[in-house]
Amino acid sequence: MNLPPQSQLTDAKYKEILSMINRLGVDLADVEEKFVKGGGRGGQKINKTSNNVQLKHLPTGTLVRYRGFRDRSMNRILALRELLYKLDPDSPKNHEAEKVRKQKKRRQKRHVAKFA
C-alpha cells in the first residue's frame, strides 16, 4: 500500500498520521488494501461504486473497514488512521474498547447470577 494523498485532511491531521506510522514502526508494505462495493445509506452511487475500503495489517491480522464518505481517497486515509489507532496500544480508542468489554463482562455475570 502506498500512502494515500493528503486530499481533504488538514496538515496537522496528515502529519499526525505520518508520525503515528513512524512511532509504531508500521511498514505500509505489510498493509493489504481492498476496495469493495458499499451498502446501506447513500443511495445508488454507494451501491454501484467500490469506495468501501478494507485494510488488513498482515503481521497482526487486524482488519479495518471504512466507508464514511463517497470519496475513495478520503476513505483510504481515514481507514489508515483507524488501523493505526487499533495497532497503537496507548490509543484512547483502545482504552475505551477495553472499558466497554469489561462492562459487558460484568453485566453478563450479573445476568447469569440473577437467573441461576
C-alpha positions in Angstrom: 0.0 0.0 0.0 1.2 3.5 -0.8 0.5 6.4 1.5 -2.8 8.0 0.3 -2.6 11.6 -0.9 -3.5 14.3 1.6 -6.8 15.1 -0.1 -9.1 17.0 2.2 -7.4 16.5 5.5 -5.7 19.4 7.3 -1.9 19.4 7.5 -2.0 18.7 11.3 -4.1 15.6 10.9 -1.9 14.3 8.0 1.2 14.9 10.0 -0.3 13.1 12.9 -0.9 10.0 10.7 2.7 10.2 9.4 4.1 10.5 13.0 1.9 7.5 14.1 3.3 5.4 11.2 6.9 6.3 12.3 6.2 5.9 16.0 4.6 2.5 15.6 7.0 1.3 13.0 4.3 0.2 10.6 5.5 -0.8 7.2 2.9 0.1 4.6 4.0 -2.8 2.5 2.5 -5.1 5.2 -0.9 -3.5 4.8 -3.2 -5.1 2.2 -5.8 -2.8 0.7 -9.0 -3.8 -1.0 -11.9 -1.8 -2.4 -15.4 -3.3 -2.3 -18.9 -2.0 -3.0 -20.5 -0.3 -0.1 -24.0 -0.7 1.1 -26.6 1.0 3.3 -27.4 4.6 3.2 -26.1 6.8 0.5 -28.2 5.9 -2.5 -27.5 4.3 -5.8 -24.0 5.8 -6.0 -22.8 4.0 -2.9 -24.2 0.7 -4.1 -22.6 0.9 -7.6 -19.1 2.1 -6.8 -16.3 0.4 -5.0 -15.4 3.1 -2.4 -15.6 0.9 0.7 -12.0 0.5 1.9 -10.8 -2.6 3.7 -7.3 -2.5 5.2 -5.6 -5.6 6.7 -2.4 -5.5 8.6 -0.8 -8.8 7.6 1.5 -9.4 10.6 -1.2 -8.9 13.2 -4.3 -9.8 11.2 -6.0 -6.6 12.1 -8.8 -5.7 9.7 -10.5 -2.3 9.3 -13.4 -1.5 7.1 -14.3 2.1 6.4 -17.0 3.8 4.3 -17.7 7.2 5.8 -17.7 9.2 2.6 -18.4 8.8 -1.0 -14.9 9.8 -1.9 -12.5 6.8 -2.1 -9.3 8.8 -1.3 -10.9 10.2 1.8 -12.0 6.8 2.9 -8.4 5.4 2.3 -6.7 7.9 4.6 -9.4 7.6 7.3 -9.2 3.8 7.2 -5.5 4.0 7.6 -5.9 6.3 10.6 -8.4 3.8 12.2 -5.9 0.9 11.5 -3.2 2.9 13.3 -5.4 3.6 16.2 -6.1 -0.2 16.5 -2.4 -1.0 16.3 -1.5 1.6 18.9 -1.6 0.1 22.5 -1.8 3.6 24.0 -4.6 4.8 21.9 -7.6 6.3 23.8 -9.9 4.2 21.5 -8.3 1.0 22.7 -8.8 2.1 26.3 -12.5 2.8 25.6 -13.0 -0.5 23.9 -11.4 -2.3 26.9 -13.6 -0.4 29.2 -16.7 -1.5 27.2 -15.6 -5.1 27.2 -15.2 -5.1 31.0 -18.7 -3.6 31.4 -20.2 -6.2 29.2 -18.5 -9.0 31.1 -19.7 -7.6 34.4 -23.3 -7.3 33.1 -23.1 -10.9 31.8 -22.0 -12.1 35.2 -24.9 -10.2 36.9 -27.4 -11.6 34.4 -26.2 -15.2 34.9 -26.2 -14.8 38.7 -29.7 -13.4 38.7 -31.2 -16.3 36.8 -29.1 -19.1 38.3 
